[in-house]
Amino acid sequence: MVVVISLSITVSNIYLTGALGNILCKIFISGSAHTCLLNAFVVSLMAITIERYLKVVYPFWSKKKIKR
């Protein structure tokens, strides 16, 4: 969804002046939104992977220490 918004803002002929133009440029056109979402996705996958690893390798420890 962010890709569609970014491409539509980039392709459209919007004048990037004022506060709104500054925000659109910094977030969407520069690619900051893509980078933030990609980093959040990677961190969440890493957390799930570590949790599953602990549950498989250390089942008794994970039952005591990891909450549901």
N, CA, C and O atoms as a CHARMM CRD file, in Angstrom:
* protein
*
  272
    1    1 MET  N      0.81600  -1.18800   0.00000 PROA 1      0.00000
    2    1 MET  CA     0.00000   0.00000   0.00000 PROA 1      0.00000
    3    1 MET  C      0.86800   1.26300   0.00000 PROA 1      0.00000
    4    1 MET  O      0.55100   2.24200  -0.67500 PROA 1      0.00000
    5    2 VAL  N      1.94500   1.23000   0.74800 PROA 2      0.00000
    6    2 VAL  CA     2.83400   2.39300   0.80500 PROA 2      0.00000
    7    2 VAL  C      3.50200   2.61400  -0.53900 PROA 2      0.00000
    8    2 VAL  O      3.75000   3.75300  -0.93500 PROA 2      0.00000
    9    3 VAL  N      3.79400   1.52800  -1.24000 PROA 3      0.00000
   10    3 VAL  CA     4.42400   1.64500  -2.55400 PROA 3      0.00000
   11    3 VAL  C      3.48900   2.34900  -3.52500 PROA 3      0.00000
   12    3 VAL  O      3.92300   3.19400  -4.30800 PROA 3      0.00000
   13    4 VAL  N      2.21200   2.00400  -3.47800 PROA 4      0.00000
   14    4 VAL  CA     1.23200   2.63600  -4.36400 PROA 4      0.00000
   15    4 VAL  C      1.11300   4.12200  -4.05400 PROA 4      0.00000
   16    4 VAL  O      1.06100   4.94400  -4.96800 PROA 4      0.00000
   17    5 ILE  N      1.07000   4.46900  -2.78200 PROA 5      0.00000
   18    5 ILE  CA     0.97500   5.88600  -2.39300 PROA 5      0.00000
   19    5 ILE  C      2.22100   6.63800  -2.83000 PROA 5      0.00000
   20    5 ILE  O      2.12600   7.73800  -3.37600 PROA 5      0.00000
   21    6 SER  N      3.38600   6.05400  -2.59500 PROA 6      0.00000
   22    6 SER  CA     4.63400   6.72700  -2.96700 PROA 6      0.00000
   23    6 SER  C      4.73900   6.93100  -4.47400 PROA 6      0.00000
   24    6 SER  O      5.11500   8.00900  -4.93600 PROA 6      0.00000
   25    7 LEU  N      4.41100   5.90600  -5.22900 PROA 7      0.00000
   26    7 LEU  CA     4.48800   6.04300  -6.68900 PROA 7      0.00000
   27    7 LEU  C      3.45500   7.03100  -7.21600 PROA 7      0.00000
   28    7 LEU  O      3.74400   7.77800  -8.15000 PROA 7      0.00000
   29    8 SER  N      2.26600   7.05100  -6.64100 PROA 8      0.00000
   30    8 SER  CA     1.26100   7.99800  -7.11900 PROA 8      0.00000
   31    8 SER  C      1.65200   9.43800  -6.79200 PROA 8      0.00000
   32    8 SER  O      1.37800  10.34200  -7.58200 PROA 8      0.00000
   33    9 ILE  N      2.27900   9.66400  -5.65800 PROA 9      0.00000
   34    9 ILE  CA     2.73800  11.01700  -5.32600 PROA 9      0.00000
   35    9 ILE  C      3.90500  11.41900  -6.22800 PROA 9      0.00000
   36    9 ILE  O      3.98300  12.56200  -6.67900 PROA 9      0.00000
   37   10 THR  N      4.81200  10.47300  -6.48900 PROA 10     0.00000
   38   10 THR  CA     5.97200  10.76700  -7.32500 PROA 10     0.00000
   39   10 THR  C      5.56000  11.05500  -8.77400 PROA 10     0.00000
   40   10 THR  O      6.08700  11.97500  -9.39800 PROA 10     0.00000
   41   11 VAL  N      4.62500  10.27400  -9.30300 PROA 11     0.00000
   42   11 VAL  CA     4.22100  10.41800 -10.69600 PROA 11     0.00000
   43   11 VAL  C      3.31900  11.62700 -10.90700 PROA 11     0.00000
   44   11 VAL  O      3.38600  12.28200 -11.94800 PROA 11     0.00000
   45   12 SER  N      2.48000  11.92200  -9.92300 PROA 12     0.00000
   46   12 SER  CA     1.55000  13.04500 -10.08800 PROA 12     0.00000
   47   12 SER  C      2.30600  14.36900 -10.11400 PROA 12     0.00000
   48   12 SER  O      3.45300  14.46300  -9.67700 PROA 12     0.00000
   49   13 ASN  N      1.65400  15.35000 -10.61900 PROA 13     0.00000
   50   13 ASN  CA     2.27500  16.66000 -10.79000 PROA 13     0.00000
   51   13 ASN  C      1.88000  17.57600  -9.62400 PROA 13     0.00000
   52   13 ASN  O      1.20300  18.58500  -9.81800 PROA 13     0.00000
   53   14 ILE  N      2.31400  17.20800  -8.41200 PROA 14     0.00000
   54   14 ILE  CA     1.99300  17.98400  -7.21200 PROA 14     0.00000
   55   14 ILE  C      3.15900  18.93200  -6.93300 PROA 14     0.00000
   56   14 ILE  O      4.32500  18.53900  -6.97500 PROA 14     0.00000
   57   15 TYR  N      2.81600  20.18800  -6.64800 PROA 15     0.00000
   58   15 TYR  CA     3.84000  21.14800  -6.25100 PROA 15     0.00000
   59   15 TYR  C      4.17700  20.91400  -4.78700 PROA 15     0.00000
   60   15 TYR  O      3.30300  20.99700  -3.92400 PROA 15     0.00000
   61   16 LEU  N      5.42700  20.62400  -4.51100 PROA 16     0.00000
   62   16 LEU  CA     5.85100  20.31900  -3.15400 PROA 16     0.00000
   63   16 LEU  C      6.36300  21.57500  -2.47100 PROA 16     0.00000
   64   16 LEU  O      7.56600  21.74500  -2.27400 PROA 16     0.00000
   65   17 THR  N      5.43500  22.45300  -2.11300 PROA 17     0.00000
   66   17 THR  CA     5.79400  23.67100  -1.40700 PROA 17     0.00000
   67   17 THR  C      5.05000  23.70200  -0.08700 PROA 17     0.00000
   68   17 THR  O      3.98800  23.09700   0.05900 PROA 17     0.00000
   69   18 GLY  N      5.60700  24.39800   0.84900 PROA 18     0.00000
   70   18 GLY  CA     4.96600  24.54000   2.14600 PROA 18     0.00000
   71   18 GLY  C      5.20800  23.34400   3.04500 PROA 18     0.00000
   72   18 GLY  O      6.04300  22.48600   2.75900 PROA 18     0.00000
   73   19 ALA  N      4.45600  23.30500   4.14600 PROA 19     0.00000
   74   19 ALA  CA     4.63800  22.25000   5.13800 PROA 19     0.00000
   75   19 ALA  C      4.20300  20.88900   4.59700 PROA 19     0.00000
   76   19 ALA  O      4.88800  19.89100   4.82300 PROA 19     0.00000
   77   20 LEU  N      3.08300  20.83300   3.89200 PROA 20     0.00000
   78   20 LEU  CA     2.60600  19.56100   3.34600 PROA 20     0.00000
   79   20 LEU  C      3.57000  19.00900   2.30400 PROA 20     0.00000
   80   20 LEU  O      3.83500  17.80700   2.28500 PROA 20     0.00000
   81   21 GLY  N      4.08500  19.84900   1.45800 PROA 21     0.00000
   82   21 GLY  CA     5.05500  19.41200   0.46200 PROA 21     0.00000
   83   21 GLY  C      6.33200  18.90300   1.09600 PROA 21     0.00000
   84   21 GLY  O      6.92700  17.93400   0.62300 PROA 21     0.00000
   85   22 ASN  N      6.75300  19.55900   2.17000 PROA 22     0.00000
   86   22 ASN  CA     7.94800  19.12800   2.88400 PROA 22     0.00000
   87   22 ASN  C      7.73700  17.74600   3.49300 PROA 22     0.00000
   88   22 ASN  O      8.62200  16.89500   3.40800 PROA 22     0.00000
   89   23 ILE  N      6.58200  17.51200   4.10200 PROA 23     0.00000
   90   23 ILE  CA     6.29100  16.21700   4.70800 PROA 23     0.00000
   91   23 ILE  C      6.19500  15.13100   3.64300 PROA 23     0.00000
   92   23 ILE  O      6.74900  14.04600   3.81300 PROA 23     0.00000
   93   24 LEU  N      5.49700  15.41400   2.54700 PROA 24     0.00000
   94   24 LEU  CA     5.37900  14.42800   1.47100 PROA 24     0.00000
   95   24 LEU  C      6.73600  14.05900   0.90400 PROA 24     0.00000
   96   24 LEU  O      7.00200  12.89200   0.61600 PROA 24     0.00000
   97   25 CYS  N      7.58600  15.04900   0.74700 PROA 25     0.00000
   98   25 CYS  CA     8.91600  14.79800   0.19800 PROA 25     0.00000
   99   25 CYS  C      9.75400  13.95200   1.14700 PROA 25     0.00000
  100   25 CYS  O     10.40300  12.99700   0.72000 PROA 25     0.00000
  101   26 LYS  N      9.74400  14.29600   2.43300 PROA 26     0.00000
  102   26 LYS  CA    10.57500  13.57800   3.39900 PROA 26     0.00000
  103   26 LYS  C     10.10700  12.15200   3.62800 PROA 26     0.00000
  104   26 LYS  O     10.93600  11.26000   3.80700 PROA 26     0.00000
  105   27 ILE  N      8.81300  11.91400   3.62800 PROA 27     0.00000
  106   27 ILE  CA     8.31000  10.58100   3.95800 PROA 27     0.00000
  107   27 ILE  C      8.17800   9.70000   2.72500 PROA 27     0.00000
  108   27 ILE  O      8.71500   8.59300   2.70000 PROA 27     0.00000
  109   28 PHE  N      7.47900  10.16500   1.71200 PROA 28     0.00000
  110   28 PHE  CA     7.12200   9.28800   0.61000 PROA 28     0.00000
  111   28 PHE  C      8.12200   9.29400  -0.53600 PROA 28     0.00000
  112   28 PHE  O      8.50600   8.23000  -1.02300 PROA 28     0.00000
  113   29 ILE  N      8.54300  10.44800  -0.96800 PROA 29     0.00000
  114   29 ILE  CA     9.40400  10.51400  -2.14900 PROA 29     0.00000
  115   29 ILE  C     10.82200  10.04500  -1.82700 PROA 29     0.00000
  116   29 ILE  O     11.47600   9.43500  -2.67300 PROA 29     0.00000
  117   30 SER  N     11.30100  10.32100  -0.62000 PROA 30     0.00000
  118   30 SER  CA    12.65600   9.89900  -0.26900 PROA 30     0.00000
  119   30 SER  C     12.75000   8.40800   0.03100 PROA 30     0.00000
  120   30 SER  O     13.85000   7.85400   0.03600 PROA 30     0.00000
  121   31 GLY  N     11.62200   7.74700   0.28100 PROA 31     0.00000
  122   31 GLY  CA    11.64300   6.31400   0.55000 PROA 31     0.00000
  123   31 GLY  C     11.75300   5.96400   2.01600 PROA 31     0.00000
  124   31 GLY  O     12.02500   4.81000   2.35000 PROA 31     0.00000
  125   32 SER  N     11.55300   6.91600   2.89500 PROA 32     0.00000
  126   32 SER  CA    11.64500   6.64600   4.32600 PROA 32     0.00000
  127   32 SER  C     10.54700   5.70300   4.80400 PROA 32     0.00000
  128   32 SER  O     10.77700   4.87400   5.68500 PROA 32     0.00000
  129   33 ALA  N      9.36900   5.82500   4.23200 PROA 33     0.00000
  130   33 ALA  CA     8.26400   4.94900   4.62700 PROA 33     0.00000
  131   33 ALA  C      8.58500   3.49800   4.26900 PROA 33     0.00000
  132   33 ALA  O      8.30700   2.58700   5.05000 PROA 33     0.00000
  133   34 HSD  N      9.17100   3.28300   3.08900 PROA 34     0.00000
  134   34 HSD  CA     9.54100   1.92500   2.68600 PROA 34     0.00000
  135   34 HSD  C     10.56500   1.34300   3.64800 PROA 34     0.00000
  136   34 HSD  O     10.44300   0.19700   4.08100 PROA 34     0.00000
  137   35 THR  N     11.56100   2.13000   3.97500 PROA 35     0.00000
  138   35 THR  CA    12.63700   1.65200   4.83700 PROA 35     0.00000
  139   35 THR  C     12.12900   1.32400   6.23300 PROA 35     0.00000
  140   35 THR  O     12.50000   0.29500   6.79700 PROA 35     0.00000
  141   36 CYS  N     11.29600   2.17300   6.79200 PROA 36     0.00000
  142   36 CYS  CA    10.76100   1.92900   8.13400 PROA 36     0.00000
  143   36 CYS  C      9.90800   0.66800   8.17200 PROA 36     0.00000
  144   36 CYS  O     10.03200  -0.13200   9.09800 PROA 36     0.00000
  145   37 LEU  N      9.05200   0.48300   7.18700 PROA 37     0.00000
  146   37 LEU  CA     8.20800  -0.70600   7.15800 PROA 37     0.00000
  147   37 LEU  C      9.02200  -1.97600   6.92900 PROA 37     0.00000
  148   37 LEU  O      8.72000  -3.01500   7.51500 PROA 37     0.00000
  149   38 LEU  N     10.03300  -1.90700   6.09800 PROA 38     0.00000
  150   38 LEU  CA    10.88000  -3.06800   5.86000 PROA 38     0.00000
  151   38 LEU  C     11.64500  -3.45000   7.12200 PROA 38     0.00000
  152   38 LEU  O     11.74400  -4.63200   7.45300 PROA 38     0.00000
  153   39 ASN  N     12.18400  -2.46400   7.82700 PROA 39     0.00000
  154   39 ASN  CA    12.89700  -2.74700   9.07800 PROA 39     0.00000
  155   39 ASN  C     11.96400  -3.33100  10.13100 PROA 39     0.00000
  156   39 ASN  O     12.35700  -4.25000  10.85000 PROA 39     0.00000
  157   40 ALA  N     10.75200  -2.82800  10.23800 PROA 40     0.00000
  158   40 ALA  CA     9.78800  -3.36700  11.20800 PROA 40     0.00000
  159   40 ALA  C      9.43800  -4.81300  10.86700 PROA 40     0.00000
  160   40 ALA  O      9.30100  -5.64500  11.76300 PROA 40     0.00000
  161   41 PHE  N      9.29500  -5.11300   9.59400 PROA 41     0.00000
  162   41 PHE  CA     8.99500  -6.46800   9.15500 PROA 41     0.00000
  163   41 PHE  C     10.13300  -7.42200   9.51600 PROA 41     0.00000
  164   41 PHE  O      9.88100  -8.52200  10.00800 PROA 41     0.00000
  165   42 VAL  N     11.35900  -7.02300   9.28200 PROA 42     0.00000
  166   42 VAL  CA    12.51400  -7.87400   9.57400 PROA 42     0.00000
  167   42 VAL  C     12.64800  -8.10500  11.07600 PROA 42     0.00000
  168   42 VAL  O     12.92400  -9.22700  11.50000 PROA 42     0.00000
  169   43 VAL  N     12.45900  -7.07000  11.88400 PROA 43     0.00000
  170   43 VAL  CA    12.57200  -7.21300  13.33700 PROA 43     0.00000
  171   43 VAL  C     11.49500  -8.14700  13.87500 PROA 43     0.00000
  172   43 VAL  O     11.77200  -8.96600  14.75100 PROA 43     0.00000
  173   44 SER  N     10.27800  -8.03700  13.36700 PROA 44     0.00000
  174   44 SER  CA     9.21600  -8.92400  13.84500 PROA 44     0.00000
  175   44 SER  C      9.48400 -10.37300  13.45000 PROA 44     0.00000
  176   44 SER  O      9.22000 -11.27800  14.24000 PROA 44     0.00000
  177   45 LEU  N     10.00000 -10.61200  12.25200 PROA 45     0.00000
  178   45 LEU  CA    10.35900 -11.97700  11.85900 PROA 45     0.00000
  179   45 LEU  C     11.49400 -12.54100  12.70600 PROA 45     0.00000
  180   45 LEU  O     11.49800 -13.72900  13.02700 PROA 45     0.00000
  181   46 MET  N     12.45200 -11.69800  13.06600 PROA 46     0.00000
  182   46 MET  CA    13.54100 -12.15300  13.93000 PROA 46     0.00000
  183   46 MET  C     13.03000 -12.52200  15.31600 PROA 46     0.00000
  184   46 MET  O     13.46700 -13.51800  15.89200 PROA 46     0.00000
  185   47 ALA  N     12.11000 -11.72900  15.85700 PROA 47     0.00000
  186   47 ALA  CA    11.55600 -12.02200  17.17500 PROA 47     0.00000
  187   47 ALA  C     10.77800 -13.33300  17.17300 PROA 47     0.00000
  188   47 ALA  O     10.88700 -14.12100  18.11300 PROA 47     0.00000
  189   48 ILE  N     10.00200 -13.56900  16.13300 PROA 48     0.00000
  190   48 ILE  CA     9.24500 -14.82000  16.03600 PROA 48     0.00000
  191   48 ILE  C     10.19700 -16.00600  15.89700 PROA 48     0.00000
  192   48 ILE  O      9.96800 -17.05800  16.49400 PROA 48     0.00000
  193   49 THR  N     11.25800 -15.84300  15.11700 PROA 49     0.00000
  194   49 THR  CA    12.23100 -16.91900  14.92800 PROA 49     0.00000
  195   49 THR  C     12.93200 -17.27100  16.22500 PROA 49     0.00000
  196   49 THR  O     13.10700 -18.45000  16.53200 PROA 49     0.00000
  197   50 ILE  N     13.33500 -16.26900  16.99000 PROA 50     0.00000
  198   50 ILE  CA    14.01900 -16.51600  18.26100 PROA 50     0.00000
  199   50 ILE  C     13.07400 -17.19600  19.24900 PROA 50     0.00000
  200   50 ILE  O     13.47400 -18.11100  19.96900 PROA 50     0.00000
  201   51 GLU  N     11.83500 -16.75100  19.28000 PROA 51     0.00000
  202   51 GLU  CA    10.86700 -17.37000  20.18600 PROA 51     0.00000
  203   51 GLU  C     10.65100 -18.83800  19.84000 PROA 51     0.00000
  204   51 GLU  O     10.64700 -19.69200  20.72700 PROA 51     0.00000
  205   52 ARG  N     10.47400 -19.13200  18.56400 PROA 52     0.00000
  206   52 ARG  CA    10.26600 -20.52500  18.14700 PROA 52     0.00000
  207   52 ARG  C     11.50400 -21.38100  18.41900 PROA 52     0.00000
  208   52 ARG  O     11.38000 -22.54200  18.80700 PROA 52     0.00000
  209   53 TYR  N     12.67800 -20.82300  18.22100 PROA 53     0.00000
  210   53 TYR  CA    13.91900 -21.55200  18.50400 PROA 53     0.00000
  211   53 TYR  C     13.99700 -21.91300  19.98700 PROA 53     0.00000
  212   53 TYR  O     14.33200 -23.04500  20.33500 PROA 53     0.00000
  213   54 LEU  N     13.69000 -20.95500  20.85700 PROA 54     0.00000
  214   54 LEU  CA    13.74100 -21.22100  22.28900 PROA 54     0.00000
  215   54 LEU  C     12.71500 -22.26900  22.69700 PROA 54     0.00000
  216   54 LEU  O     12.99000 -23.09600  23.56700 PROA 54     0.00000
  217   55 LYS  N     11.54400 -22.24600  22.08500 PROA 55     0.00000
  218   55 LYS  CA    10.52000 -23.23500  22.42400 PROA 55     0.00000
  219   55 LYS  C     10.90900 -24.63700  21.98400 PROA 55     0.00000
  220   55 LYS  O     10.54100 -25.60800  22.64400 PROA 55     0.00000
  221   56 VAL  N     11.64100 -24.76600  20.89300 PROA 56     0.00000
  222   56 VAL  CA    12.03200 -26.09300  20.41000 PROA 56     0.00000
  223   56 VAL  C     13.27400 -26.60600  21.14000 PROA 56     0.00000
  224   56 VAL  O     13.31400 -27.76900  21.54000 PROA 56     0.00000
  225   57 VAL  N     14.27100 -25.76600  21.31500 PROA 57     0.00000
  226   57 VAL  CA    15.54400 -26.21600  21.88300 PROA 57     0.00000
  227   57 VAL  C     15.48100 -26.31800  23.40600 PROA 57     0.00000
  228   57 VAL  O     16.04300 -27.24800  23.98500 PROA 57     0.00000
  229   58 TYR  N     14.80500 -25.37700  24.05700 PROA 58     0.00000
  230   58 TYR  CA    14.69800 -25.37000  25.51300 PROA 58     0.00000
  231   58 TYR  C     13.22500 -25.39600  25.92900 PROA 58     0.00000
  232   58 TYR  O     12.70000 -24.37500  26.37500 PROA 58     0.00000
  233   59 PRO  N     12.54600 -26.54500  25.79100 PROA 59     0.00000
  234   59 PRO  CA    11.10400 -26.55900  26.03800 PROA 59     0.00000
  235   59 PRO  C     10.72900 -26.30800  27.49900 PROA 59     0.00000
  236   59 PRO  O      9.75300 -25.60800  27.76700 PROA 59     0.00000
  237   60 PHE  N     11.48600 -26.86500  28.44700 PROA 60     0.00000
  238   60 PHE  CA    11.12900 -26.68400  29.85700 PROA 60     0.00000
  239   60 PHE  C     11.41700 -25.25800  30.32100 PROA 60     0.00000
  240   60 PHE  O     10.63300 -24.67700  31.07100 PROA 60     0.00000
  241   61 TRP  N     12.52800 -24.70300  29.88000 PROA 61     0.00000
  242   61 TRP  CA    12.85600 -23.32200  30.24100 PROA 61     0.00000
  243   61 TRP  C     11.83200 -22.35200  29.65000 PROA 61     0.00000
  244   61 TRP  O     11.42100 -21.39600  30.30800 PROA 61     0.00000
  245   62 SER  N     11.42700 -22.60400  28.41700 PROA 62     0.00000
  246   62 SER  CA    10.49000 -21.69200  27.76600 PROA 62     0.00000
  247   62 SER  C      9.10700 -21.76300  28.40700 PROA 62     0.00000
  248   62 SER  O      8.39000 -20.76300  28.42200 PROA 62     0.00000
  249   63 LYS  N      8.71400 -22.93600  28.94400 PROA 63     0.00000
  250   63 LYS  CA     7.41700 -23.01600  29.62300 PROA 63     0.00000
  251   63 LYS  C      7.40900 -22.18400  30.89700 PROA 63     0.00000
  252   63 LYS  O      6.38100 -21.61500  31.26500 PROA 63     0.00000
  253   64 LYS  N      8.55700 -22.11300  31.57300 PROA 64     0.00000
  254   64 LYS  CA     8.63600 -21.32900  32.80500 PROA 64     0.00000
  255   64 LYS  C      8.81300 -19.83500  32.53900 PROA 64     0.00000
  256   64 LYS  O      8.18200 -19.00600  33.19400 PROA 64     0.00000
  257   65 LYS  N      9.65900 -19.49900  31.59300 PROA 65     0.00000
  258   65 LYS  CA    10.07900 -18.10500  31.43100 PROA 65     0.00000
  259   65 LYS  C      9.25600 -17.31000  30.40200 PROA 65     0.00000
  260   65 LYS  O      9.04200 -16.11100  30.58600 PROA 65     0.00000
  261   66 ILE  N      8.79600 -17.95400  29.33100 PROA 66     0.00000
  262   66 ILE  CA     8.08800 -17.22000  28.27200 PROA 66     0.00000
  263   66 ILE  C      6.60100 -17.27100  28.54700 PROA 66     0.00000
  264   66 ILE  O      6.01700 -18.34700  28.67700 PROA 66     0.00000
  265   67 LYS  N      5.99700 -16.11200  28.63400 PROA 67     0.00000
  266   67 LYS  CA     4.55400 -16.01300  28.89000 PROA 67     0.00000
  267   67 LYS  C      3.79300 -16.23200  27.58900 PROA 67     0.00000
  268   67 LYS  O      4.36100 -16.12300  26.50200 PROA 67     0.00000
  269   68 ARG  N      2.53800 -16.53300  27.70300 PROA 68     0.00000
  270   68 ARG  CA     1.69000 -16.68900  26.51000 PROA 68     0.00000
  271   68 ARG  C      1.32600 -15.34600  25.94700 PROA 68     0.00000
  272   68 ARG  O      0.61800 -15.26900  24.94300 PROA 68     0.00000
